[in-house]
Amino acid sequence: MTAEAERAIKEAEVIVGYKSYIDTIKPIIKKNTQVLSGSMGQEVQRARIAIDNALQNKKVVVVSSGDPGVYGMAGVVIESAWHAGVHVPIEIVPGVTAATAAAAALGAPLVGDFAVVSLSDILTSWEKVERRLKAAAESDFVIVLYNPQSSGRREPLAKAHKILLEHRSPVTPVGIVKKARRIDEEVVITTLKEMLCHSIDMSTTLIIGNSTTYVADGKMVTPRGYHFSGVRQRGK
């Protein structure tokens, strides 16, 4: 959470969000703040509730996890207001998205070009997800995978793993970060071949290295091309 986001939450008269996200910010919510929470899949309804409250001249905060503009609520709030023909001031307050939070836990895997792909096919067809993943793999981008798998949705990650192995060495470093920047954060650095041997769920972010990524002193590094004096083998 950024300091700006924390200020917005503390100043809010109404807070709207997915229940699990609301639970994480309870310690900083003011006592008299109205809290309206709901379940996953009700994003449009929550956006409309927020807009209705804003039209009553209330200061409303819609909570996302990470950054609201990265697979978050920013877009649906703007779209909901536009489609309803409503004009209310909307400010997007940045947060820290899972990609950069996970990268910080792993070392420096994203210091060059990288691609971010969500494996959720709820709002995007799997055909489109697969096409984007193949293009990123073929282009040698470091790849960040959001929403990798849940208890009832395991096939997309298995398919993604197969695609990645067609374009990357089995020993390519892979970072697995669960609950990035939270108290119970878990961090694992493994290889592409062994990636699926580890626990992965919807709170997990995967970072798959490119052809130059290596592990230095337990940290993933994707070099930008700087030259260093002396000779040392990668991974040593």
Steps between C-alpha positions, in 0.01 A plus 500: 500500500626847416481786749255675267270196504514483879402868525207446264370210709528697823317799347219294341137532608406184309725204412391246239689180424533125481471360853850345510655834402294688758623260769863593429443873561269484804768637738510835315128550431342776712225392741225704333584393145226310318641174361324320214657167411406220263622182337716437193311539171298804615741763369244687287250511786765636738600766248137613466458510879811716526375736229158530665665598827730748327193664343382564857811713543677239713872430484513138378795263476482185288762253619705269278798287589836607358449780250140582398606552138657154464221238486323720754191715544614822331372405157160370609431812708584733211301289254199472731480876542538559127237244397259645756558851365613612845767762560679464832864581574699176500858485626714188452733457796796278411605201704772238468405229251589136559758496220727758662428381853596144405804620306629682808471179702689304234780743419507686167326289234312790334772756435462449124198455276230271634143392426210447740235239423203392710411133466141565606264425211188632674496834315749417222474193277767235546581523128599864545696427820687219325582718199640776720702254708653341190594842359666604828688170525619517139618860552718400798321731742526431870140396570290574806197276549203627702208282617690177422264242645233428758364178648244479221708643215826313448508433126610850384827489697579151371443623144708812563783287639501290183510811279787650699705179479468516121684834500717500815769277642379267779760658731363853452465662845142540624397701803190398694370757747188435706329791680761754395585765765258353753596361841480139380688555172665189351784518246647218293750508214491188286529403132246488222520122498421477873251788514186290540651303788435795731184632665329754272163668552315823421710697749817393314695701242739318267797665331658297220846616398618553143806351329737725699344477847712326763523455876770697685540437873144377530354791302347494150670747267424591141803699382449822304836474328742673736859379489691407814870449562625155595370160397227309678266232377129563529335323789829468688 
